[in-house]
Amino acid sequence: MIVFNHSGHIGDVLYSLNFAREFAAANGESRFCMNLQKGVPQAFQPDHPCGGLLLDDAACEFIRPLLEFQPYIVKVTVSNTPPEGSIDLSQFRNLPLYHSAGEGRYYYYSLTSLPLPKNFVTPILTAPHDARSEGKILICRTMRYRNPLVNYKNLKGLADRMLFVGLPKEHDDFCQAEFPVAYQPVGDALELAGLLNSAKLVIGNQSGLFAIAEQLKVPRCLESCQLMRQGDAVVYGCPVVLPFGGRCRILIQPPKMEDMM
């Protein structure tokens, strides 16, 4: 049984699944195991929810139920070191690639010389149905990767049909900067995926949440920024993954209400 190891952010883990599934299939395996390596330090995104780590305990436990729900993943483990004999997907960070923009799912294919297909159009994630988000527009706007040219004030007339998912401080920030919307807390990524999977539309900037929406291929809009912070510097980058498949679009200016109907 093939065992993959990943120590990256939640979005990185989810975007590695295309490669992992195709690599396993090329080696005669329809299923594989995934290990989440916690505690690896990172210094390039000090405002990340995991703080100075790529994956902390809370992030591992948040994403684990969603990974375990996937029929092609046999088992998900968490450890401080890669399991012996595992394939370390995080090695893409050591490749001479520009990791701040482009199509991040391609990075993993540089880890092998196998001519694997690159299908980013069909869903790689499955999720249950959640009636709470039926007909709703789900909003998530994190503190990172924002486009300063984008605001959501044009959508105020749809506020009663919106649910905000994300951290409480992100919800408070959205309500103060844009307009009040209802907040929907979630316990883990599987519950979140069910909400995203059942919503009419998902709007968000680049985050682990949008990675779930992207890999589910639900109707979605990505707020795309062209600049990002690295320490005290501002550099070109983002998005690191482009929406492919299903109904999707990129926002680089304020959305209009008629576009959301």
BALOBA-1460 file (C-alpha; in Angstrom, 3 decimals):
// residues 261
<rec num="1" residu="m" x="0.000" y="0.000" z="0.000"/>
<rec num="2" residu="i" x="1.369" y="3.403" z="-0.980"/>
<rec num="3" residu="v" x="1.696" y="5.897" z="1.879"/>
<rec num="4" residu="f" x="1.958" y="9.600" z="1.134"/>
<rec num="5" residu="n" x="3.227" y="12.169" z="3.606"/>
<rec num="6" residu="h" x="2.343" y="15.869" z="3.570"/>
<rec num="7" residu="s" x="3.432" y="18.630" z="5.934"/>
<rec num="8" residu="g" x="1.940" y="21.593" z="4.067"/>
<rec num="9" residu="h" x="-1.060" y="23.815" z="4.627"/>
<rec num="10" residu="i" x="-4.603" y="22.422" z="4.325"/>
<rec num="11" residu="g" x="-4.917" y="23.766" z="0.786"/>
<rec num="12" residu="d" x="-1.624" y="22.155" z="-0.193"/>
<rec num="13" residu="v" x="-2.806" y="18.786" z="1.105"/>
<rec num="14" residu="l" x="-6.080" y="19.002" z="-0.812"/>
<rec num="15" residu="y" x="-4.410" y="20.118" z="-4.033"/>
<rec num="16" residu="s" x="-1.997" y="17.180" z="-3.840"/>
<rec num="17" residu="l" x="-4.830" y="14.634" z="-4.113"/>
<rec num="18" residu="n" x="-4.972" y="14.766" z="-7.928"/>
<rec num="19" residu="f" x="-1.350" y="13.709" z="-8.178"/>
<rec num="20" residu="a" x="-1.568" y="11.186" z="-5.334"/>
<rec num="21" residu="r" x="-4.537" y="9.393" z="-6.865"/>
<rec num="22" residu="e" x="-3.010" y="9.294" z="-10.354"/>
<rec num="23" residu="f" x="0.409" y="8.212" z="-9.050"/>
<rec num="24" residu="a" x="-1.193" y="5.398" z="-7.068"/>
<rec num="25" residu="a" x="-3.199" y="4.260" z="-10.108"/>
<rec num="26" residu="a" x="-0.065" y="4.256" z="-12.269"/>
<rec num="27" residu="n" x="1.472" y="1.895" z="-9.715"/>
<rec num="28" residu="g" x="-1.499" y="-0.462" z="-9.707"/>
<rec num="29" residu="e" x="-3.183" y="0.869" z="-6.556"/>
<rec num="30" residu="s" x="-6.697" y="2.274" z="-6.413"/>
<rec num="31" residu="r" x="-6.356" y="3.387" z="-2.784"/>
<rec num="32" residu="f" x="-3.617" y="4.830" z="-0.607"/>
<rec num="33" residu="c" x="-2.839" y="6.065" z="2.904"/>
<rec num="34" residu="m" x="-2.096" y="9.670" z="3.852"/>
<rec num="35" residu="n" x="0.024" y="10.886" z="6.749"/>
<rec num="36" residu="l" x="-0.235" y="14.481" z="7.942"/>
<rec num="37" residu="q" x="3.102" y="15.642" z="9.316"/>
<rec num="38" residu="k" x="2.474" y="18.294" z="11.940"/>
<rec num="39" residu="g" x="4.843" y="20.742" z="13.537"/>
<rec num="40" residu="v" x="6.974" y="21.750" z="10.534"/>
<rec num="41" residu="p" x="7.879" y="25.437" z="10.973"/>
<rec num="42" residu="q" x="7.191" y="28.112" z="8.378"/>
<rec num="43" residu="a" x="8.275" y="31.717" z="8.331"/>
<rec num="44" residu="f" x="6.887" y="33.100" z="5.067"/>
<rec num="45" residu="q" x="3.273" y="33.604" z="6.217"/>
<rec num="46" residu="p" x="3.329" y="34.843" z="9.828"/>
<rec num="47" residu="d" x="-0.388" y="35.746" z="9.732"/>
<rec num="48" residu="h" x="-1.481" y="32.193" z="8.859"/>
<rec num="49" residu="p" x="-4.023" y="30.593" z="11.278"/>
<rec num="50" residu="c" x="-1.428" y="27.897" z="12.131"/>
<rec num="51" residu="g" x="0.997" y="30.609" z="13.224"/>
<rec num="52" residu="g" x="4.589" y="29.539" z="12.808"/>
<rec num="53" residu="l" x="3.690" y="26.019" z="11.650"/>
<rec num="54" residu="l" x="2.560" y="24.632" z="8.316"/>
<rec num="55" residu="l" x="0.198" y="22.187" z="10.045"/>
<rec num="56" residu="d" x="-0.666" y="22.227" z="13.736"/>
<rec num="57" residu="d" x="-2.752" y="19.763" z="15.749"/>
<rec num="58" residu="a" x="-5.978" y="21.700" z="15.199"/>
<rec num="59" residu="a" x="-5.499" y="21.847" z="11.422"/>
<rec num="60" residu="c" x="-4.781" y="18.106" z="11.241"/>
<rec num="61" residu="e" x="-7.900" y="17.226" z="13.201"/>
<rec num="62" residu="f" x="-9.951" y="19.678" z="11.138"/>
<rec num="63" residu="i" x="-9.047" y="18.176" z="7.756"/>
<rec num="64" residu="r" x="-8.762" y="14.536" z="8.823"/>
<rec num="65" residu="p" x="-12.510" y="13.643" z="8.669"/>
<rec num="66" residu="l" x="-12.786" y="14.976" z="5.108"/>
<rec num="67" residu="l" x="-9.798" y="12.947" z="3.950"/>
<rec num="68" residu="e" x="-11.105" y="9.816" z="5.668"/>
<rec num="69" residu="f" x="-14.453" y="10.270" z="3.885"/>
<rec num="70" residu="q" x="-12.818" y="9.876" z="0.474"/>
<rec num="71" residu="p" x="-13.245" y="6.302" z="-0.851"/>
<rec num="72" residu="y" x="-9.708" y="6.158" z="-2.270"/>
<rec num="73" residu="i" x="-8.005" y="6.966" z="1.065"/>
<rec num="74" residu="v" x="-7.629" y="3.907" z="3.279"/>
<rec num="75" residu="k" x="-6.323" y="5.585" z="6.399"/>
<rec num="76" residu="v" x="-5.191" y="9.009" z="7.614"/>
<rec num="77" residu="t" x="-2.511" y="9.254" z="10.287"/>
<rec num="78" residu="v" x="-0.851" y="12.185" z="12.041"/>
<rec num="79" residu="s" x="2.782" y="12.251" z="13.152"/>
<rec num="80" residu="n" x="5.754" y="14.526" z="13.749"/>
<rec num="81" residu="t" x="7.944" y="12.698" z="11.227"/>
<rec num="82" residu="p" x="7.261" y="11.056" z="7.846"/>
<rec num="83" residu="p" x="6.435" y="7.327" z="8.090"/>
<rec num="84" residu="e" x="9.236" y="5.067" z="6.932"/>
<rec num="85" residu="g" x="8.962" y="4.369" z="3.214"/>
<rec num="86" residu="s" x="6.380" y="7.101" z="2.595"/>
<rec num="87" residu="i" x="6.394" y="9.406" z="-0.427"/>
<rec num="88" residu="d" x="6.862" y="12.950" z="0.822"/>
<rec num="89" residu="l" x="4.603" y="15.226" z="-1.212"/>
<rec num="90" residu="s" x="5.995" y="18.274" z="0.590"/>
<rec num="91" residu="q" x="9.213" y="17.900" z="-1.372"/>
<rec num="92" residu="f" x="7.646" y="20.060" z="-4.061"/>
<rec num="93" residu="r" x="8.761" y="23.018" z="-1.936"/>
<rec num="94" residu="n" x="12.391" y="22.075" z="-2.590"/>
<rec num="95" residu="l" x="11.970" y="22.125" z="-6.362"/>
<rec num="96" residu="p" x="13.141" y="25.161" z="-8.370"/>
<rec num="97" residu="l" x="9.586" y="26.380" z="-8.924"/>
<rec num="98" residu="y" x="7.872" y="29.689" z="-8.235"/>
<rec num="99" residu="h" x="5.398" y="28.676" z="-5.545"/>
<rec num="100" residu="s" x="3.582" y="32.003" z="-5.140"/>
<rec num="101" residu="a" x="1.491" y="31.937" z="-8.309"/>
<rec num="102" residu="g" x="0.367" y="29.714" z="-11.156"/>
<rec num="103" residu="e" x="-1.309" y="26.308" z="-10.947"/>
<rec num="104" residu="g" x="-0.153" y="24.651" z="-7.749"/>
<rec num="105" residu="r" x="-1.518" y="21.237" z="-8.608"/>
<rec num="106" residu="y" x="1.187" y="20.962" z="-11.287"/>
<rec num="107" residu="y" x="3.965" y="21.209" z="-8.686"/>
<rec num="108" residu="y" x="3.475" y="17.633" z="-7.516"/>
<rec num="109" residu="y" x="3.870" y="16.154" z="-10.989"/>
<rec num="110" residu="s" x="7.484" y="17.331" z="-10.969"/>
<rec num="111" residu="l" x="8.156" y="14.728" z="-8.263"/>
<rec num="112" residu="t" x="8.017" y="11.875" z="-10.797"/>
<rec num="113" residu="s" x="8.973" y="11.144" z="-14.390"/>
<rec num="114" residu="l" x="5.802" y="9.110" z="-14.938"/>
<rec num="115" residu="p" x="3.569" y="10.551" z="-17.725"/>
<rec num="116" residu="l" x="0.533" y="10.983" z="-15.501"/>
<rec num="117" residu="p" x="-2.717" y="12.562" z="-16.728"/>
<rec num="118" residu="k" x="-3.487" y="15.953" z="-15.214"/>
<rec num="119" residu="n" x="-7.237" y="16.099" z="-14.796"/>
<rec num="120" residu="f" x="-8.157" y="19.183" z="-12.784"/>
<rec num="121" residu="v" x="-11.680" y="19.438" z="-14.228"/>
<rec num="122" residu="t" x="-13.561" y="16.611" z="-12.504"/>
<rec num="123" residu="p" x="-14.113" y="16.531" z="-8.716"/>
<rec num="124" residu="i" x="-11.424" y="14.890" z="-6.610"/>
<rec num="125" residu="l" x="-13.442" y="15.311" z="-3.390"/>
<rec num="126" residu="t" x="-16.852" y="13.978" z="-2.420"/>
<rec num="127" residu="a" x="-18.996" y="15.276" z="0.431"/>
<rec num="128" residu="p" x="-22.416" y="14.637" z="1.993"/>
<rec num="129" residu="h" x="-25.430" y="16.867" z="1.476"/>
<rec num="130" residu="d" x="-26.286" y="19.510" z="4.070"/>
<rec num="131" residu="a" x="-29.761" y="21.058" z="3.820"/>
<rec num="132" residu="r" x="-28.709" y="24.092" z="5.866"/>
<rec num="133" residu="s" x="-26.987" y="25.644" z="2.858"/>
<rec num="134" residu="e" x="-29.523" y="24.791" z="0.155"/>
<rec num="135" residu="g" x="-30.121" y="27.856" z="-2.022"/>
<rec num="136" residu="k" x="-27.575" y="29.868" z="-0.035"/>
<rec num="137" residu="i" x="-24.535" y="31.852" z="-1.106"/>
<rec num="138" residu="l" x="-21.604" y="30.903" z="1.113"/>
<rec num="139" residu="i" x="-19.037" y="33.596" z="1.801"/>
<rec num="140" residu="c" x="-15.552" y="33.225" z="3.226"/>
<rec num="141" residu="r" x="-12.970" y="35.995" z="3.205"/>
<rec num="142" residu="t" x="-9.788" y="35.362" z="5.129"/>
<rec num="143" residu="m" x="-7.323" y="37.991" z="6.279"/>
<rec num="144" residu="r" x="-4.762" y="36.882" z="3.686"/>
<rec num="145" residu="y" x="-4.786" y="37.037" z="-0.123"/>
<rec num="146" residu="r" x="-7.253" y="39.892" z="-0.471"/>
<rec num="147" residu="n" x="-7.687" y="41.955" z="-3.595"/>
<rec num="148" residu="p" x="-7.848" y="45.622" z="-2.542"/>
<rec num="149" residu="l" x="-9.967" y="46.364" z="-5.635"/>
<rec num="150" residu="v" x="-12.724" y="43.949" z="-4.558"/>
<rec num="151" residu="n" x="-15.539" y="44.647" z="-2.124"/>
<rec num="152" residu="y" x="-18.939" y="43.014" z="-1.759"/>
<rec num="153" residu="k" x="-21.196" y="45.971" z="-1.063"/>
<rec num="154" residu="n" x="-23.098" y="45.412" z="-4.340"/>
<rec num="155" residu="l" x="-24.375" y="42.126" z="-2.871"/>
<rec num="156" residu="k" x="-26.026" y="43.655" z="0.200"/>
<rec num="157" residu="g" x="-29.456" y="42.942" z="-1.281"/>
<rec num="158" residu="l" x="-28.655" y="39.229" z="-1.081"/>
<rec num="159" residu="a" x="-27.607" y="39.309" z="2.585"/>
<rec num="160" residu="d" x="-30.609" y="37.248" z="3.728"/>
<rec num="161" residu="r" x="-29.525" y="34.445" z="1.388"/>
<rec num="162" residu="m" x="-25.894" y="34.424" z="2.563"/>
<rec num="163" residu="l" x="-24.001" y="32.385" z="5.135"/>
<rec num="164" residu="f" x="-20.484" y="33.201" z="6.239"/>
<rec num="165" residu="v" x="-18.173" y="30.276" z="6.958"/>
<rec num="166" residu="g" x="-14.705" y="30.675" z="8.401"/>
<rec num="167" residu="l" x="-13.197" y="31.996" z="11.603"/>
<rec num="168" residu="p" x="-15.328" y="34.195" z="13.904"/>
<rec num="169" residu="k" x="-12.872" y="37.090" z="13.520"/>
<rec num="170" residu="e" x="-13.176" y="36.805" z="9.734"/>
<rec num="171" residu="h" x="-16.957" y="36.979" z="10.017"/>
<rec num="172" residu="d" x="-16.745" y="40.038" z="12.279"/>
<rec num="173" residu="d" x="-14.382" y="41.715" z="9.854"/>
<rec num="174" residu="f" x="-16.679" y="41.047" z="6.882"/>
<rec num="175" residu="c" x="-19.748" y="42.367" z="8.695"/>
<rec num="176" residu="q" x="-17.943" y="45.564" z="9.666"/>
<rec num="177" residu="a" x="-16.302" y="46.173" z="6.297"/>
<rec num="178" residu="e" x="-19.192" y="45.076" z="4.039"/>
<rec num="179" residu="f" x="-22.602" y="44.308" z="5.616"/>
<rec num="180" residu="p" x="-24.015" y="41.927" z="8.239"/>
<rec num="181" residu="v" x="-24.552" y="38.291" z="7.207"/>
<rec num="182" residu="a" x="-25.430" y="35.193" z="9.210"/>
<rec num="183" residu="y" x="-22.580" y="33.078" z="10.548"/>
<rec num="184" residu="q" x="-22.432" y="29.287" z="10.249"/>
<rec num="185" residu="p" x="-19.836" y="27.647" z="12.514"/>
<rec num="186" residu="v" x="-18.462" y="24.239" z="11.538"/>
<rec num="187" residu="g" x="-16.735" y="21.531" z="13.520"/>
<rec num="188" residu="d" x="-14.468" y="20.086" z="10.867"/>
<rec num="189" residu="a" x="-13.696" y="20.067" z="7.146"/>
<rec num="190" residu="l" x="-16.194" y="17.295" z="6.380"/>
<rec num="191" residu="e" x="-19.059" y="19.359" z="7.796"/>
<rec num="192" residu="l" x="-17.747" y="22.373" z="5.900"/>
<rec num="193" residu="a" x="-17.542" y="20.364" z="2.663"/>
<rec num="194" residu="g" x="-21.173" y="19.298" z="3.100"/>
<rec num="195" residu="l" x="-22.225" y="22.941" z="3.348"/>
<rec num="196" residu="l" x="-20.151" y="23.928" z="0.324"/>
<rec num="197" residu="n" x="-21.412" y="20.941" z="-1.644"/>
<rec num="198" residu="s" x="-25.054" y="21.925" z="-1.087"/>
<rec num="199" residu="a" x="-24.835" y="25.692" z="-1.567"/>
<rec num="200" residu="k" x="-25.989" y="27.573" z="-4.635"/>
<rec num="201" residu="l" x="-22.684" y="29.456" z="-4.851"/>
<rec num="202" residu="v" x="-19.405" y="29.792" z="-2.952"/>
<rec num="203" residu="i" x="-17.456" y="33.072" z="-2.937"/>
<rec num="204" residu="g" x="-14.081" y="33.368" z="-1.298"/>
<rec num="205" residu="n" x="-10.455" y="34.296" z="-1.561"/>
<rec num="206" residu="q" x="-7.579" y="31.834" z="-1.647"/>
<rec num="207" residu="s" x="-7.737" y="29.621" z="1.436"/>
<rec num="208" residu="g" x="-8.143" y="26.060" z="2.616"/>
<rec num="209" residu="l" x="-11.901" y="26.594" z="2.426"/>
<rec num="210" residu="f" x="-11.763" y="27.596" z="-1.219"/>
<rec num="211" residu="a" x="-9.528" y="24.587" z="-1.871"/>
<rec num="212" residu="i" x="-12.414" y="22.370" z="-0.725"/>
<rec num="213" residu="a" x="-14.858" y="24.196" z="-3.019"/>
<rec num="214" residu="e" x="-12.423" y="23.943" z="-5.920"/>
<rec num="215" residu="q" x="-11.825" y="20.228" z="-5.438"/>
<rec num="216" residu="l" x="-15.581" y="19.593" z="-5.114"/>
<rec num="217" residu="k" x="-16.191" y="21.630" z="-8.320"/>
<rec num="218" residu="v" x="-19.191" y="23.410" z="-6.827"/>
<rec num="219" residu="p" x="-20.290" y="26.745" z="-8.381"/>
<rec num="220" residu="r" x="-17.638" y="29.148" z="-7.102"/>
<rec num="221" residu="c" x="-16.013" y="32.558" z="-7.475"/>
<rec num="222" residu="l" x="-12.399" y="33.127" z="-6.438"/>
<rec num="223" residu="e" x="-11.397" y="36.597" z="-5.298"/>
<rec num="224" residu="s" x="-7.995" y="36.821" z="-6.953"/>
<rec num="225" residu="c" x="-5.291" y="39.109" z="-5.679"/>
<rec num="226" residu="q" x="-2.198" y="39.909" z="-7.688"/>
<rec num="227" residu="l" x="0.025" y="40.804" z="-4.749"/>
<rec num="228" residu="m" x="0.921" y="39.003" z="-1.539"/>
<rec num="229" residu="r" x="3.070" y="39.641" z="1.505"/>
<rec num="230" residu="q" x="6.262" y="37.714" z="2.242"/>
<rec num="231" residu="g" x="7.472" y="39.051" z="5.568"/>
<rec num="232" residu="d" x="7.797" y="42.806" z="5.135"/>
<rec num="233" residu="a" x="7.926" y="42.622" z="1.343"/>
<rec num="234" residu="v" x="5.046" y="42.769" z="-1.145"/>
<rec num="235" residu="v" x="5.572" y="40.519" z="-4.171"/>
<rec num="236" residu="y" x="3.636" y="39.373" z="-7.199"/>
<rec num="237" residu="g" x="1.796" y="36.138" z="-6.717"/>
<rec num="238" residu="c" x="-1.563" y="34.519" z="-6.180"/>
<rec num="239" residu="p" x="-3.639" y="32.709" z="-7.077"/>
<rec num="240" residu="v" x="-1.575" y="29.584" z="-6.668"/>
<rec num="241" residu="v" x="-4.444" y="27.490" z="-8.044"/>
<rec num="242" residu="l" x="-6.817" y="28.540" z="-10.806"/>
<rec num="243" residu="p" x="-10.460" y="27.397" z="-10.871"/>
<rec num="244" residu="f" x="-11.036" y="24.632" z="-13.420"/>
<rec num="245" residu="g" x="-14.218" y="22.701" z="-14.197"/>
<rec num="246" residu="g" x="-17.889" y="23.318" z="-13.542"/>
<rec num="247" residu="r" x="-19.258" y="26.822" z="-13.021"/>
<rec num="248" residu="c" x="-16.386" y="29.000" z="-11.884"/>
<rec num="249" residu="r" x="-14.982" y="32.467" z="-12.317"/>
<rec num="250" residu="i" x="-12.272" y="34.755" z="-10.965"/>
<rec num="251" residu="l" x="-13.170" y="38.083" z="-9.326"/>
<rec num="252" residu="i" x="-10.784" y="40.971" z="-9.892"/>
<rec num="253" residu="q" x="-13.397" y="43.690" z="-9.344"/>
<rec num="254" residu="p" x="-16.491" y="44.043" z="-7.132"/>
<rec num="255" residu="p" x="-19.132" y="41.444" z="-8.075"/>
<rec num="256" residu="k" x="-22.570" y="42.601" z="-9.227"/>
<rec num="257" residu="m" x="-25.809" y="41.241" z="-7.853"/>
<rec num="258" residu="e" x="-27.032" y="40.114" z="-11.285"/>
<rec num="259" residu="d" x="-23.896" y="38.007" z="-11.695"/>
<rec num="260" residu="m" x="-24.793" y="36.029" z="-8.572"/>
<rec num="261" residu="m" x="-28.346" y="35.086" z="-9.579"/>
